[in-house]
Amino acid sequence: MSEPKKKAATKADDGLITLKAICAELKIEPRAARIKLRNADLARNARWEWKKGSAELTKVRKLLS
């Protein structure tokens, strides 16, 4: 039997939004999104995640739209 698919993870408890969740929302491939974001001048921590409501998250969504 196959396992049920997991939903795109948002870290609501940490107040962080992951790139995976943004990609699911915008219906784009995470690989393509990472390529675009690497070329942009964005602040991020060690992972592809941003604080909910941050200016950087707004920039990410704008770049990927």
mmCIF file of the N, C-alpha and C atoms, coordinates in Angstrom:
data_MODEL
# 
_entry.id   MODEL 
# 
loop_
_atom_site.group_PDB 
_atom_site.id 
_atom_site.type_symbol 
_atom_site.label_atom_id 
_atom_site.label_alt_id 
_atom_site.label_comp_id 
_atom_site.label_asym_id 
_atom_site.label_entity_id 
_atom_site.label_seq_id 
_atom_site.pdbx_PDB_ins_code 
_atom_site.Cartn_x 
_atom_site.Cartn_y 
_atom_site.Cartn_z 
_atom_site.occupancy 
_atom_site.B_iso_or_equiv 
_atom_site.pdbx_formal_charge 
_atom_site.auth_seq_id 
_atom_site.auth_comp_id 
_atom_site.auth_asym_id 
_atom_site.auth_atom_id 
_atom_site.pdbx_PDB_model_num 
ATOM 1   N N  . MET A 1 1  ? 0.826  -1.188 0.000   1.00 0.00 ? 1  MET A N  1 
ATOM 2   C CA . MET A 1 1  ? 0.000  0.000  0.000   1.00 0.00 ? 1  MET A CA 1 
ATOM 3   C C  . MET A 1 1  ? 0.865  1.244  0.000   1.00 0.00 ? 1  MET A C  1 
ATOM 4   N N  . SER A 1 2  ? 0.367  2.275  -0.618  1.00 0.00 ? 2  SER A N  1 
ATOM 5   C CA . SER A 1 2  ? 1.123  3.523  -0.631  1.00 0.00 ? 2  SER A CA 1 
ATOM 6   C C  . SER A 1 2  ? 0.699  4.414  0.529   1.00 0.00 ? 2  SER A C  1 
ATOM 7   N N  . GLU A 1 3  ? 1.634  5.209  0.964   1.00 0.00 ? 3  GLU A N  1 
ATOM 8   C CA . GLU A 1 3  ? 1.357  6.125  2.067   1.00 0.00 ? 3  GLU A CA 1 
ATOM 9   C C  . GLU A 1 3  ? 0.615  7.338  1.529   1.00 0.00 ? 3  GLU A C  1 
ATOM 10  N N  . PRO A 1 4  ? -0.233 7.956  2.341   1.00 0.00 ? 4  PRO A N  1 
ATOM 11  C CA . PRO A 1 4  ? -0.935 9.154  1.871   1.00 0.00 ? 4  PRO A CA 1 
ATOM 12  C C  . PRO A 1 4  ? 0.052  10.295 1.655   1.00 0.00 ? 4  PRO A C  1 
ATOM 13  N N  . LYS A 1 5  ? -0.253 11.136 0.663   1.00 0.00 ? 5  LYS A N  1 
ATOM 14  C CA . LYS A 1 5  ? 0.624  12.258 0.363   1.00 0.00 ? 5  LYS A CA 1 
ATOM 15  C C  . LYS A 1 5  ? 0.559  13.279 1.491   1.00 0.00 ? 5  LYS A C  1 
ATOM 16  N N  . LYS A 1 6  ? 1.713  13.859 1.776   1.00 0.00 ? 6  LYS A N  1 
ATOM 17  C CA . LYS A 1 6  ? 1.773  14.885 2.802   1.00 0.00 ? 6  LYS A CA 1 
ATOM 18  C C  . LYS A 1 6  ? 1.437  16.235 2.178   1.00 0.00 ? 6  LYS A C  1 
ATOM 19  N N  . LYS A 1 7  ? 0.819  17.092 2.975   1.00 0.00 ? 7  LYS A N  1 
ATOM 20  C CA . LYS A 1 7  ? 0.536  18.441 2.506   1.00 0.00 ? 7  LYS A CA 1 
ATOM 21  C C  . LYS A 1 7  ? 1.816  19.251 2.551   1.00 0.00 ? 7  LYS A C  1 
ATOM 22  N N  . ALA A 1 8  ? 1.866  20.319 1.774   1.00 0.00 ? 8  ALA A N  1 
ATOM 23  C CA . ALA A 1 8  ? 3.023  21.209 1.800   1.00 0.00 ? 8  ALA A CA 1 
ATOM 24  C C  . ALA A 1 8  ? 3.172  21.761 3.207   1.00 0.00 ? 8  ALA A C  1 
ATOM 25  N N  . ALA A 1 9  ? 4.354  21.624 3.734   1.00 0.00 ? 9  ALA A N  1 
ATOM 26  C CA . ALA A 1 9  ? 4.586  21.984 5.134   1.00 0.00 ? 9  ALA A CA 1 
ATOM 27  C C  . ALA A 1 9  ? 4.728  23.478 5.317   1.00 0.00 ? 9  ALA A C  1 
ATOM 28  N N  . THR A 1 10 ? 3.957  24.000 6.244   1.00 0.00 ? 10 THR A N  1 
ATOM 29  C CA . THR A 1 10 ? 4.182  25.348 6.730   1.00 0.00 ? 10 THR A CA 1 
ATOM 30  C C  . THR A 1 10 ? 4.483  25.189 8.194   1.00 0.00 ? 10 THR A C  1 
ATOM 31  N N  . LYS A 1 11 ? 5.424  25.905 8.667   1.00 0.00 ? 11 LYS A N  1 
ATOM 32  C CA . LYS A 1 11 ? 5.809  25.780 10.068  1.00 0.00 ? 11 LYS A CA 1 
ATOM 33  C C  . LYS A 1 11 ? 5.041  26.824 10.869  1.00 0.00 ? 11 LYS A C  1 
ATOM 34  N N  . ALA A 1 12 ? 3.756  26.576 11.061  1.00 0.00 ? 12 ALA A N  1 
ATOM 35  C CA . ALA A 1 12 ? 2.902  27.525 11.755  1.00 0.00 ? 12 ALA A CA 1 
ATOM 36  C C  . ALA A 1 12 ? 3.373  27.762 13.176  1.00 0.00 ? 12 ALA A C  1 
ATOM 37  N N  . ASP A 1 13 ? 3.906  26.733 13.816  1.00 0.00 ? 13 ASP A N  1 
ATOM 38  C CA . ASP A 1 13 ? 4.369  26.887 15.187  1.00 0.00 ? 13 ASP A CA 1 
ATOM 39  C C  . ASP A 1 13 ? 5.582  27.797 15.277  1.00 0.00 ? 13 ASP A C  1 
ATOM 40  N N  . ASP A 1 14 ? 6.404  27.852 14.241  1.00 0.00 ? 14 ASP A N  1 
ATOM 41  C CA . ASP A 1 14 ? 7.576  28.720 14.211  1.00 0.00 ? 14 ASP A CA 1 
ATOM 42  C C  . ASP A 1 14 ? 7.278  30.049 13.517  1.00 0.00 ? 14 ASP A C  1 
ATOM 43  N N  . GLY A 1 15 ? 6.134  30.143 12.869  1.00 0.00 ? 15 GLY A N  1 
ATOM 44  C CA . GLY A 1 15 ? 5.809  31.343 12.113  1.00 0.00 ? 15 GLY A CA 1 
ATOM 45  C C  . GLY A 1 15 ? 6.598  31.443 10.823  1.00 0.00 ? 15 GLY A C  1 
ATOM 46  N N  . LEU A 1 16 ? 7.046  30.285 10.296  1.00 0.00 ? 16 LEU A N  1 
ATOM 47  C CA . LEU A 1 16 ? 7.852  30.256 9.083   1.00 0.00 ? 16 LEU A CA 1 
ATOM 48  C C  . LEU A 1 16 ? 7.062  29.639 7.929   1.00 0.00 ? 16 LEU A C  1 
ATOM 49  N N  . ILE A 1 17 ? 7.307  30.152 6.747   1.00 0.00 ? 17 ILE A N  1 
ATOM 50  C CA . ILE A 1 17 ? 6.721  29.612 5.520   1.00 0.00 ? 17 ILE A CA 1 
ATOM 51  C C  . ILE A 1 17 ? 7.859  29.030 4.698   1.00 0.00 ? 17 ILE A C  1 
ATOM 52  N N  . THR A 1 18 ? 7.717  27.787 4.277   1.00 0.00 ? 18 THR A N  1 
ATOM 53  C CA . THR A 1 18 ? 8.775  27.122 3.513   1.00 0.00 ? 18 THR A CA 1 
ATOM 54  C C  . THR A 1 18 ? 8.609  27.370 2.013   1.00 0.00 ? 18 THR A C  1 
ATOM 55  N N  . LEU A 1 19 ? 9.693  27.199 1.299   1.00 0.00 ? 19 LEU A N  1 
ATOM 56  C CA . LEU A 1 19 ? 9.647  27.323 -0.153  1.00 0.00 ? 19 LEU A CA 1 
ATOM 57  C C  . LEU A 1 19 ? 8.730  26.248 -0.735  1.00 0.00 ? 19 LEU A C  1 
ATOM 58  N N  . LYS A 1 20 ? 8.728  25.094 -0.131  1.00 0.00 ? 20 LYS A N  1 
ATOM 59  C CA . LYS A 1 20 ? 7.860  24.002 -0.585  1.00 0.00 ? 20 LYS A CA 1 
ATOM 60  C C  . LYS A 1 20 ? 6.390  24.424 -0.549  1.00 0.00 ? 20 LYS A C  1 
ATOM 61  N N  . ALA A 1 21 ? 5.993  25.106 0.506   1.00 0.00 ? 21 ALA A N  1 
ATOM 62  C CA . ALA A 1 21 ? 4.610  25.568 0.638   1.00 0.00 ? 21 ALA A CA 1 
ATOM 63  C C  . ALA A 1 21 ? 4.292  26.644 -0.399  1.00 0.00 ? 21 ALA A C  1 
ATOM 64  N N  . ILE A 1 22 ? 5.234  27.539 -0.632  1.00 0.00 ? 22 ILE A N  1 
ATOM 65  C CA . ILE A 1 22 ? 5.034  28.596 -1.628  1.00 0.00 ? 22 ILE A CA 1 
ATOM 66  C C  . ILE A 1 22 ? 4.901  27.987 -3.017  1.00 0.00 ? 22 ILE A C  1 
ATOM 67  N N  . CYS A 1 23 ? 5.746  26.998 -3.318  1.00 0.00 ? 23 CYS A N  1 
ATOM 68  C CA . CYS A 1 23 ? 5.697  26.337 -4.623  1.00 0.00 ? 23 CYS A CA 1 
ATOM 69  C C  . CYS A 1 23 ? 4.362  25.614 -4.824  1.00 0.00 ? 23 CYS A C  1 
ATOM 70  N N  . ALA A 1 24 ? 3.866  24.972 -3.787  1.00 0.00 ? 24 ALA A N  1 
ATOM 71  C CA . ALA A 1 24 ? 2.576  24.289 -3.883  1.00 0.00 ? 24 ALA A CA 1 
ATOM 72  C C  . ALA A 1 24 ? 1.458  25.302 -4.131  1.00 0.00 ? 24 ALA A C  1 
ATOM 73  N N  . GLU A 1 25 ? 1.544  26.425 -3.457  1.00 0.00 ? 25 GLU A N  1 
ATOM 74  C CA . GLU A 1 25 ? 0.538  27.482 -3.603  1.00 0.00 ? 25 GLU A CA 1 
ATOM 75  C C  . GLU A 1 25 ? 0.548  28.065 -5.016  1.00 0.00 ? 25 GLU A C  1 
ATOM 76  N N  . LEU A 1 26 ? 1.745  28.287 -5.568  1.00 0.00 ? 26 LEU A N  1 
ATOM 77  C CA . LEU A 1 26 ? 1.887  28.899 -6.892  1.00 0.00 ? 26 LEU A CA 1 
ATOM 78  C C  . LEU A 1 26 ? 1.928  27.878 -8.025  1.00 0.00 ? 26 LEU A C  1 
ATOM 79  N N  . LYS A 1 27 ? 1.928  26.600 -7.669  1.00 0.00 ? 27 LYS A N  1 
ATOM 80  C CA . LYS A 1 27 ? 1.958  25.497 -8.637  1.00 0.00 ? 27 LYS A CA 1 
ATOM 81  C C  . LYS A 1 27 ? 3.177  25.584 -9.555  1.00 0.00 ? 27 LYS A C  1 
ATOM 82  N N  . ILE A 1 28 ? 4.359  25.691 -8.911  1.00 0.00 ? 28 ILE A N  1 
ATOM 83  C CA . ILE A 1 28 ? 5.617  25.682 -9.649  1.00 0.00 ? 28 ILE A CA 1 
ATOM 84  C C  . ILE A 1 28 ? 6.541  24.637 -9.046  1.00 0.00 ? 28 ILE A C  1 
ATOM 85  N N  . GLU A 1 29 ? 7.531  24.232 -9.818  1.00 0.00 ? 29 GLU A N  1 
ATOM 86  C CA . GLU A 1 29 ? 8.488  23.228 -9.363  1.00 0.00 ? 29 GLU A CA 1 
ATOM 87  C C  . GLU A 1 29 ? 9.480  23.856 -8.388  1.00 0.00 ? 29 GLU A C  1 
ATOM 88  N N  . PRO A 1 30 ? 9.729  23.215 -7.244  1.00 0.00 ? 30 PRO A N  1 
ATOM 89  C CA . PRO A 1 30 ? 10.700 23.744 -6.279  1.00 0.00 ? 30 PRO A CA 1 
ATOM 90  C C  . PRO A 1 30 ? 12.092 23.942 -6.872  1.00 0.00 ? 30 PRO A C  1 
ATOM 91  N N  . ARG A 1 31 ? 12.505 23.066 -7.751  1.00 0.00 ? 31 ARG A N  1 
ATOM 92  C CA . ARG A 1 31 ? 13.837 23.183 -8.364  1.00 0.00 ? 31 ARG A CA 1 
ATOM 93  C C  . ARG A 1 31 ? 13.948 24.478 -9.155  1.00 0.00 ? 31 ARG A C  1 
ATOM 94  N N  . ALA A 1 32 ? 12.942 24.781 -9.958  1.00 0.00 ? 32 ALA A N  1 
ATOM 95  C CA . ALA A 1 32 ? 12.941 26.013 -10.752 1.00 0.00 ? 32 ALA A CA 1 
ATOM 96  C C  . ALA A 1 32 ? 12.900 27.239 -9.841  1.00 0.00 ? 32 ALA A C  1 
ATOM 97  N N  . ALA A 1 33 ? 12.152 27.155 -8.762  1.00 0.00 ? 33 ALA A N  1 
ATOM 98  C CA . ALA A 1 33 ? 12.066 28.270 -7.816  1.00 0.00 ? 33 ALA A CA 1 
ATOM 99  C C  . ALA A 1 33 ? 13.414 28.529 -7.153  1.00 0.00 ? 33 ALA A C  1 
ATOM 100 N N  . ARG A 1 34 ? 14.107 27.477 -6.755  1.00 0.00 ? 34 ARG A N  1 
ATOM 101 C CA . ARG A 1 34 ? 15.420 27.641 -6.112  1.00 0.00 ? 34 ARG A CA 1 
ATOM 102 C C  . ARG A 1 34 ? 16.417 28.288 -7.069  1.00 0.00 ? 34 ARG A C  1 
ATOM 103 N N  . ILE A 1 35 ? 16.372 27.899 -8.334  1.00 0.00 ? 35 ILE A N  1 
ATOM 104 C CA . ILE A 1 35 ? 17.271 28.488 -9.332  1.00 0.00 ? 35 ILE A CA 1 
ATOM 105 C C  . ILE A 1 35 ? 17.021 29.992 -9.436  1.00 0.00 ? 35 ILE A C  1 
ATOM 106 N N  . LYS A 1 36 ? 15.758 30.388 -9.526  1.00 0.00 ? 36 LYS A N  1 
ATOM 107 C CA . LYS A 1 36 ? 15.407 31.806 -9.602  1.00 0.00 ? 36 LYS A CA 1 
ATOM 108 C C  . LYS A 1 36 ? 15.864 32.558 -8.365  1.00 0.00 ? 36 LYS A C  1 
ATOM 109 N N  . LEU A 1 37 ? 15.632 31.960 -7.211  1.00 0.00 ? 37 LEU A N  1 
ATOM 110 C CA . LEU A 1 37 ? 15.933 32.641 -5.957  1.00 0.00 ? 37 LEU A CA 1 
ATOM 111 C C  . LEU A 1 37 ? 17.433 32.749 -5.692  1.00 0.00 ? 37 LEU A C  1 
ATOM 112 N N  . ARG A 1 38 ? 18.206 31.784 -6.184  1.00 0.00 ? 38 ARG A N  1 
ATOM 113 C CA . ARG A 1 38 ? 19.661 31.854 -5.998  1.00 0.00 ? 38 ARG A CA 1 
ATOM 114 C C  . ARG A 1 38 ? 20.235 33.078 -6.713  1.00 0.00 ? 38 ARG A C  1 
ATOM 115 N N  . ASN A 1 39 ? 19.635 33.443 -7.839  1.00 0.00 ? 39 ASN A N  1 
ATOM 116 C CA . ASN A 1 39 ? 20.115 34.579 -8.624  1.00 0.00 ? 39 ASN A CA 1 
ATOM 117 C C  . ASN A 1 39 ? 19.636 35.917 -8.069  1.00 0.00 ? 39 ASN A C  1 
ATOM 118 N N  . ALA A 1 40 ? 18.661 35.894 -7.170  1.00 0.00 ? 40 ALA A N  1 
ATOM 119 C CA . ALA A 1 40 ? 18.131 37.124 -6.581  1.00 0.00 ? 40 ALA A CA 1 
ATOM 120 C C  . ALA A 1 40 ? 18.908 37.456 -5.311  1.00 0.00 ? 40 ALA A C  1 
ATOM 121 N N  . ASP A 1 41 ? 18.902 38.705 -4.961  1.00 0.00 ? 41 ASP A N  1 
ATOM 122 C CA . ASP A 1 41 ? 19.598 39.148 -3.747  1.00 0.00 ? 41 ASP A CA 1 
ATOM 123 C C  . ASP A 1 41 ? 18.607 39.129 -2.585  1.00 0.00 ? 41 ASP A C  1 
ATOM 124 N N  . LEU A 1 42 ? 18.460 37.966 -1.951  1.00 0.00 ? 42 LEU A N  1 
ATOM 125 C CA . LEU A 1 42 ? 17.508 37.796 -0.860  1.00 0.00 ? 42 LEU A CA 1 
ATOM 126 C C  . LEU A 1 42 ? 18.209 37.333 0.407   1.00 0.00 ? 42 LEU A C  1 
ATOM 127 N N  . ALA A 1 43 ? 17.715 37.825 1.528   1.00 0.00 ? 43 ALA A N  1 
ATOM 128 C CA . ALA A 1 43 ? 18.224 37.338 2.812   1.00 0.00 ? 43 ALA A CA 1 
ATOM 129 C C  . ALA A 1 43 ? 17.417 36.104 3.200   1.00 0.00 ? 43 ALA A C  1 
ATOM 130 N N  . ARG A 1 44 ? 18.109 35.083 3.644   1.00 0.00 ? 44 ARG A N  1 
ATOM 131 C CA . ARG A 1 44 ? 17.430 33.878 4.111   1.00 0.00 ? 44 ARG A CA 1 
ATOM 132 C C  . ARG A 1 44 ? 18.331 33.192 5.121   1.00 0.00 ? 44 ARG A C  1 
ATOM 133 N N  . ASN A 1 45 ? 17.729 32.329 5.915   1.00 0.00 ? 45 ASN A N  1 
ATOM 134 C CA . ASN A 1 45 ? 18.558 31.584 6.856   1.00 0.00 ? 45 ASN A CA 1 
ATOM 135 C C  . ASN A 1 45 ? 19.118 30.355 6.145   1.00 0.00 ? 45 ASN A C  1 
ATOM 136 N N  . ALA A 1 46 ? 19.585 29.377 6.850   1.00 0.00 ? 46 ALA A N  1 
ATOM 137 C CA . ALA A 1 46 ? 20.215 28.205 6.249   1.00 0.00 ? 46 ALA A CA 1 
ATOM 138 C C  . ALA A 1 46 ? 19.248 27.392 5.384   1.00 0.00 ? 46 ALA A C  1 
ATOM 139 N N  . ARG A 1 47 ? 17.977 27.571 5.603   1.00 0.00 ? 47 ARG A N  1 
ATOM 140 C CA . ARG A 1 47 ? 16.975 26.825 4.834   1.00 0.00 ? 47 ARG A CA 1 
ATOM 141 C C  . ARG A 1 47 ? 16.171 27.782 3.967   1.00 0.00 ? 47 ARG A C  1 
ATOM 142 N N  . TRP A 1 48 ? 15.378 27.214 3.097   1.00 0.00 ? 48 TRP A N  1 
ATOM 143 C CA . TRP A 1 48 ? 14.509 28.006 2.238   1.00 0.00 ? 48 TRP A CA 1 
ATOM 144 C C  . TRP A 1 48 ? 13.196 28.249 2.975   1.00 0.00 ? 48 TRP A C  1 
ATOM 145 N N  . GLU A 1 49 ? 13.223 29.157 3.946   1.00 0.00 ? 49 GLU A N  1 
ATOM 146 C CA . GLU A 1 49 ? 12.023 29.495 4.695   1.00 0.00 ? 49 GLU A CA 1 
ATOM 147 C C  . GLU A 1 49 ? 12.143 30.922 5.203   1.00 0.00 ? 49 GLU A C  1 
ATOM 148 N N  . TRP A 1 50 ? 10.981 31.566 5.338   1.00 0.00 ? 50 TRP A N  1 
ATOM 149 C CA . TRP A 1 50 ? 10.941 32.960 5.739   1.00 0.00 ? 50 TRP A CA 1 
ATOM 150 C C  . TRP A 1 50 ? 9.845  33.163 6.766   1.00 0.00 ? 50 TRP A C  1 
ATOM 151 N N  . LYS A 1 51 ? 9.994  34.212 7.580   1.00 0.00 ? 51 LYS A N  1 
ATOM 152 C CA . LYS A 1 51 ? 8.984  34.539 8.573   1.00 0.00 ? 51 LYS A CA 1 
ATOM 153 C C  . LYS A 1 51 ? 7.719  35.017 7.880   1.00 0.00 ? 51 LYS A C  1 
ATOM 154 N N  . LYS A 1 52 ? 6.598  34.569 8.402   1.00 0.00 ? 52 LYS A N  1 
ATOM 155 C CA . LYS A 1 52 ? 5.296  34.947 7.867   1.00 0.00 ? 52 LYS A CA 1 
ATOM 156 C C  . LYS A 1 52 ? 5.134  36.464 7.956   1.00 0.00 ? 52 LYS A C  1 
ATOM 157 N N  . GLY A 1 53 ? 4.761  37.083 6.844   1.00 0.00 ? 53 GLY A N  1 
ATOM 158 C CA . GLY A 1 53 ? 4.534  38.515 6.804   1.00 0.00 ? 53 GLY A CA 1 
ATOM 159 C C  . GLY A 1 53 ? 5.789  39.365 6.623   1.00 0.00 ? 53 GLY A C  1 
ATOM 160 N N  . SER A 1 54 ? 6.948  38.725 6.444   1.00 0.00 ? 54 SER A N  1 
ATOM 161 C CA . SER A 1 54 ? 8.190  39.487 6.299   1.00 0.00 ? 54 SER A CA 1 
ATOM 162 C C  . SER A 1 54 ? 8.305  40.102 4.902   1.00 0.00 ? 54 SER A C  1 
ATOM 163 N N  . ALA A 1 55 ? 9.140  41.111 4.806   1.00 0.00 ? 55 ALA A N  1 
ATOM 164 C CA . ALA A 1 55 ? 9.383  41.762 3.516   1.00 0.00 ? 55 ALA A CA 1 
ATOM 165 C C  . ALA A 1 55 ? 10.048 40.792 2.540   1.00 0.00 ? 55 ALA A C  1 
ATOM 166 N N  . GLU A 1 56 ? 10.938 39.943 3.058   1.00 0.00 ? 56 GLU A N  1 
ATOM 167 C CA . GLU A 1 56 ? 11.622 38.967 2.198   1.00 0.00 ? 56 GLU A CA 1 
ATOM 168 C C  . GLU A 1 56 ? 10.623 37.965 1.601   1.00 0.00 ? 56 GLU A C  1 
ATOM 169 N N  . LEU A 1 57 ? 9.653  37.543 2.381   1.00 0.00 ? 57 LEU A N  1 
ATOM 170 C CA . LEU A 1 57 ? 8.628  36.607 1.886   1.00 0.00 ? 57 LEU A CA 1 
ATOM 171 C C  . LEU A 1 57 ? 7.833  37.260 0.759   1.00 0.00 ? 57 LEU A C  1 
ATOM 172 N N  . THR A 1 58 ? 7.527  38.529 0.921   1.00 0.00 ? 58 THR A N  1 
ATOM 173 C CA . THR A 1 58 ? 6.811  39.263 -0.123  1.00 0.00 ? 58 THR A CA 1 
ATOM 174 C C  . THR A 1 58 ? 7.641  39.304 -1.398  1.00 0.00 ? 58 THR A C  1 
ATOM 175 N N  . LYS A 1 59 ? 8.950  39.550 -1.269  1.00 0.00 ? 59 LYS A N  1 
ATOM 176 C CA . LYS A 1 59 ? 9.844  39.578 -2.437  1.00 0.00 ? 59 LYS A CA 1 
ATOM 177 C C  . LYS A 1 59 ? 9.893  38.213 -3.114  1.00 0.00 ? 59 LYS A C  1 
ATOM 178 N N  . VAL A 1 60 ? 9.957  37.156 -2.321  1.00 0.00 ? 60 VAL A N  1 
ATOM 179 C CA . VAL A 1 60 ? 10.008 35.792 -2.859  1.00 0.00 ? 60 VAL A CA 1 
ATOM 180 C C  . VAL A 1 60 ? 8.765  35.504 -3.679  1.00 0.00 ? 60 VAL A C  1 
ATOM 181 N N  . ARG A 1 61 ? 7.618  35.795 -3.116  1.00 0.00 ? 61 ARG A N  1 
ATOM 182 C CA . ARG A 1 61 ? 6.357  35.543 -3.838  1.00 0.00 ? 61 ARG A CA 1 
ATOM 183 C C  . ARG A 1 61 ? 6.288  36.365 -5.120  1.00 0.00 ? 61 ARG A C  1 
ATOM 184 N N  . LYS A 1 62 ? 6.751  37.598 -5.068  1.00 0.00 ? 62 LYS A N  1 
ATOM 185 C CA . LYS A 1 62 ? 6.732  38.463 -6.259  1.00 0.00 ? 62 LYS A CA 1 
ATOM 186 C C  . LYS A 1 62 ? 7.662  37.914 -7.344  1.00 0.00 ? 62 LYS A C  1 
ATOM 187 N N  . LEU A 1 63 ? 8.861  37.459 -6.938  1.00 0.00 ? 63 LEU A N  1 
ATOM 188 C CA . LEU A 1 63 ? 9.809  36.892 -7.904  1.00 0.00 ? 63 LEU A CA 1 
ATOM 189 C C  . LEU A 1 63 ? 9.289  35.624 -8.569  1.00 0.00 ? 63 LEU A C  1 
ATOM 190 N N  . LEU A 1 64 ? 8.575  34.829 -7.808  1.00 0.00 ? 64 LEU A N  1 
ATOM 191 C CA . LEU A 1 64 ? 8.120  33.529 -8.325  1.00 0.00 ? 64 LEU A CA 1 
ATOM 192 C C  . LEU A 1 64 ? 6.769  33.600 -9.048  1.00 0.00 ? 64 LEU A C  1 
ATOM 193 N N  . SER A 1 65 ? 6.075  34.709 -8.932  1.00 0.00 ? 65 SER A N  1 
ATOM 194 C CA . SER A 1 65 ? 4.749  34.835 -9.575  1.00 0.00 ? 65 SER A CA 1 
ATOM 195 C C  . SER A 1 65 ? 4.882  35.118 -11.052 1.00 0.00 ? 65 SER A C  1 
# 
